[in-house]
Every structure is written in C-alpha cells, then in structure tokens.
Amino acid sequence: MKKILYLLTAVLLSATLLAGCGQDGTAADTAKDDGRFRIVTSFYPVYIATANIARGVDGVEVINMTRPQTGCLHDYQLTTDDMKTLDKADAFVANGAGMEAFLDKVIHEHKNLKVIDASRDIELLQDEEGANPHVWLSITAAIRQAENIAGQLAEADPEHAAAYQANAAAYTDKLKALQAKLHAELDGLPHRDIVTFHEAFPYFAKEFGLNIVKVIEREPGTEPTPAQLQETIEEVKKLPVKVLFTEPQYSPSAAETISRETGASIYSLDPVVTGEADESALDAYITTMEKNAAVLKEALQ
C-alpha cells in the first residue's frame, strides 16, 4: 500500500513540475496565441514608418526592440531582452543595407519569423567602408522603405493587407509633400558645402544637392586622430561659409576643437535615430526633417 501511495505521489509531483515548466517555456507562444499580430522593429527610423503603416489596424501591435536613445545600430549587440522581444514577434522589420549586423543571428535563431527588409531594391551609396545603410535620410528612399514595409507586411499578414497598403499610401503622400517643401527651401541656397559629424547624411546630401566635403568622425563615438583632425581643420579653413554640423546623439567635442581653430559655427543635424516609441513617433520623421532644413537654411544662407 505504501508503495502505491509513493508511486501516486511521485506521478502527481512529476505532473506538477512538468506543468510548471510548460508555463514558463511557452510564455512567447501564449503571447502569439492571443490573436494579435506582433511586429517588432529594429530601431527608431523603421519604427516610425512601421507605426504609420500599422496605425489603427485592429489586432496589430508594433514594438521597437531597442531603447529610445540607442541611436544608429553600429556594432549593436543583441541583449537577452531583445531576444525575448523577438520570441514574441510575428514579423521583424529591419532597415537592412547592413545596418543590423546581428540580422543573420536573428534569422538563424528565429527560423519561423518573417524578416522584412525595408531597404530591398534601394540603390545604395558606397564609401570606403562599403555600402552606406543610412538610406532613410533620403526622402525618396524613405518613401520606398514605407512601400517595402507595407508590401512585405501584407504578405506576412494578408488579413490586414488592405489596411497596411492604405496607411502606406497616406503616409507616403505626407512624405512627398515634405520632399516638395524641403526642395523649395533648400534648392536655392547659395552655399552647398557642408562638414557633417559622421556618414549619416550622404543620401540627404545627394537628394538636395549638398556637397559633404568632410566628416568629423568616421566611426561615431570614436574621436578622430590628430592627423584626421588637422586634415578637417585645413578643409574647413578653405570654405567660404565655415559651418560644422554635429548630431544630438553624440559628443560635439571634436567639432568644438575644429571650431576653435577655424572660427566655424556649429549647428546640429538630427539623423532621426532616437525617440520614444509611442504616438509622438508618428510625425517624428517629418518634423525632424523640417527642423534639419531650417538649420541648413540658417547656416548656409
């Protein structure tokens, strides 16, 4: 009798333990089975576009994987929290073009995850480091990215395809209006040479006919060598309008050194890579690009 009671107790205990393990191990599955379609974005620029495309679509949730102040994903390493976020995702929207160096890991470890490449078929600018991934700073490319995201989301979630496409059309209309406004403000500027902080703005410069004569830091967050600093100082001295453009996400110390040596004025251009992933993000790209245009007008008149 004691043996029978012991066996029954052991069976019940094992069942309880298995149930407990099952609860912990299927947290992501439970999230996926709640009927919602979860879209995770890699960082702020693609979050803005995706949030506009999924705006007001019932049963669809957009989550930005990285923290508000992460900035560009240069050398970004996935965290444990990032992986947990991806475990709950149905689709992952990446900028692509080499921005997310961790993308192969995501694809390898989440084989059923629909990965959406926002930069698909966009012609990339090349520099000595290879393809430049900052495509969203061209409004033409930002429009194409929105169309890419909507088209690939429609494939991944056909139930909401029409809503995605309608929202994308409305958003790209806003971007086209922004593009026309910025051309009207910038095309007539008398000076076109600029010195930028890092290689974030070549697509913007190409679209609006600006000439980037030098960048202050080749790798953001890495101070230029004395030789590089002196080379930039000499280039700035040649400019008829001596202006330097920093970025709010990084220290301006190198620019301040150049300014002291050349008398150049310092302005800030925002590459639209930081911000809160909430309702305020819907118009963040447009308002930030308008501010950038106002800064350029003030600096280059």
N, C-alpha and C positions, 0 to 999 in steps of 0.2 A: 504493500500500500504506500509506504514511504517513497519507494522508487517511482511509483506512478505520480505521486504528488510532486516529486522533484522534477520529473520529466515535463509535467504540465507547466510548472513554474518556469522552467528553462525555455520552453516553447513561447510562453507569453512574454517573457523578458526579451527574447530574440525578436519577436514581432514588434515589440515596442521600440527597440533600438533601431530596427530597420525603418519603421515609420518615421522616427525622428531624423534619421539620415536622409530619408527621401524628402522630407520637408525642406531641409537645408539645401540639398543638392538641386532641387527643382525650382528654386526661387525665380530664376530667369525664365524658366518655362511657364511658371504661373503668371508672370508679368506678360509674357507673349500671348497666353491663352485668355487674357481678359477682353479680347476683341478689339483692342487698339492696335493701330499700325504705328510703330515707333521708328522715327527717323533720327539718326544721330549724325551730327555734322562735326567735321574735324576741327575747325576753328572759325573765328568770327566772320570773315567775309562770306564764306559759304553758308554760315548760319543765317545771315541777313537775307540772302537770296532764297534759301530754302524756306525760311519762315514766311516770306511773302508768297511763295508758291503754295504752301500748305495752309495759308491763312483762312480760318473759318471752315476748314474741311472737317466734318464730324468724324470722330474716331481716330484722328491722326494727331500725333504728338511729335514735336521737334525738340530735340535736346542737343545742346552744344557740349561736346566732350571735354574741351579744355576750359580752364578757368578764365575769367574775364580779362585778366591782364597778361595772358600768355604771350600775345603778340604773334609774329611770324613763327612758323614751326621749324626754324633752322635747328637741326640737331636735336629736335624734341624726342624724348624717350617716353614711351607709354608707361603709365603708372598702373598700379593694381586697381585703383578706382576707374581708370579708363577702360580696362579690360572688363570690369563688372558692368560698366555702362554699355559696352558693345555686346555683352552677353544678352542683354535685353532688347537689342535692336533688331528690326526687320530690314532696315536699309542704312547704309553708311555713306554719307556724301562727303567726298574728298575734293579738294581743289585740284589735285593731280599735278601734272607737269613737273613732278619731282619734289614738290613742296613737302609731302608727307613721306619721309624716308622710312617710316615704320609700316608703310602700306602693305608690303609683302608679308610682314608678320601678321597683320590683321587678316589678310586673305587666307594665309596658311592655317591660322588657329580658329577661324570662323568660316568654315567652308560653305555653310548654307546662307551666309549673309550676302545680301545684294549690295555690291560696292558700286557707287555711282561716281563716275569721273566727270567733274564739272568742266574740265578743260579739253574734253575729247574734240579732236579735229581743229583745235585752235592753233594757228601758226605761232610757234614760239620764237622769241628773240634769243639769240645765242651770245654769250660773252666768254671770257677766258675760263670761267668756271663751268661752262656748259649751258644748258637751257635755263632761261630765267623763268621762275614759276609765278611771278607777281602779276599774272595776267589780268586780274580783276581791276587793276588801276587804269586799264583802257576801258572806257565805257562801251566801246564796240565789243570787246571781249566779255565784259560783264553781262551784256545782253545775250551773247552766245552761251555763256555759262548758265544763265537762267533758263534758256531754252533747252540746254542739255540736261539740266537737273529735272525739269518738268517732263521731258520725254522719257528719261530713264526711270523716273518715279512712276510714270504711267504704265510702264512695262512691269515694274515690280508690284504695283498695287492697282490693277486695272479697274477695281471697283470705284476708285476716285480719280480716274484718268481725266475725265472731262473737267472736273474742278481744278485739278492741277494745271491743265492747259489754259483754262480761262483766267486763273490767277496769274499765270506766267505772262499771258498777253497783256493784262492790265499793268503788271509791274514793268514789263519791257517798254510799254508806252511811256511810263514815267521816266525810264532811263533814256529813252530817245529825246524826250523834252529836256532833260538835264544836259544831254550831249549838245543839243542845239543852243541852249543857254550858255554853256561854257565856251563853245566856239565863238559865239557873239562877243563874249567878254575877253577872250584870250587871243583870238586870231590877229587882232590889230596891235598887240603890244610891240613897242619899238625895240625892246631888248629881248633876246631869246636864249642867251647863255646862262646856265644855272649850275651851281655846285650843290649836290644833294648829299644826304647823310650816308645811305648805302644803296644797293642796287634795287630799290623798290620801285623807282619811278620811270624806267625806260619805256614802258608801254604807254604811260601817260604822256611822256615827252614826245614820243612818236606821233601819238594821236593829235596833239595840239601844237606840233611844230617847234618844240623847245629843244635846245641842244645841251645835253649834260656834258660839261667839259671835264668834270672830275667828281669822284665820290670821296667822302671824308673817311669812311671806314668800309673796307672791302667786305669784312665779316662784321655784322652788327654786334656790338658789345666787346669787340677786340680793338684796343687802341692802335692807331697807325704807328708804324715805326718812325723814328726821327727823319729818316730819308724820305719816307712817304709823306710825312707832314710838310717837309720843306718843299717837296715837289708840288704839293697842293698850294702852298703859300705862293710860290712863283707863278702858278697858273692864275690864281685869284688876282694877283697884282696886275695882270695883263687886261683884266676885264674892265670895260667902260663903266659898268654898274656892278659894284662889288657886293654881292649878296651870297649868303650861305643859308642852306635850308636843313635844319635838323628835324628829328622826328620825336614826338612827345613820349614815345616808349623807351627812349634811350638817353643816356647822359650826353649833354652838349659840350663836355669839357674840351674835346679835340677842336670843335668848331670855335669855342671861345679863344683857344690858343691862336688859331688861324686869324680870327677877328682882330686880336691884339696886334698881330704882326702886319696886317694889311689894311686895317680900318674898315673891313667889310661889316655890313649889317647882318644880323642873324634873324631869320624867320623860321617858322615851323610849318612843315607839311605833314599831314596825317595820312598814313597808308591804310587806314580803316581796318586795323587788325585787333583793336581792343575795344571792349564794351560789354555791357550787360546783355545776357541772352533773355530778353523779355520784350514786352510790347514796344519799348522805345527803340528797339533794333530795326523795326520795320522801315523807318525812314533814315536810318543812320548813315547808309552809304550816300544817299542823295545829299543830306545836309552837310556831311563831312566834305564831300567833293565840292560843294558850293563854297564852303569856307576855304578850301585849298585854292580855289580860283580867286577868291577875294584877296588872299595872301599874295598870290602871284601878281595880281594887278597892282597891289600896293608896292611890291618890291621891284617890279620891272618897268614901271611907267617912266 
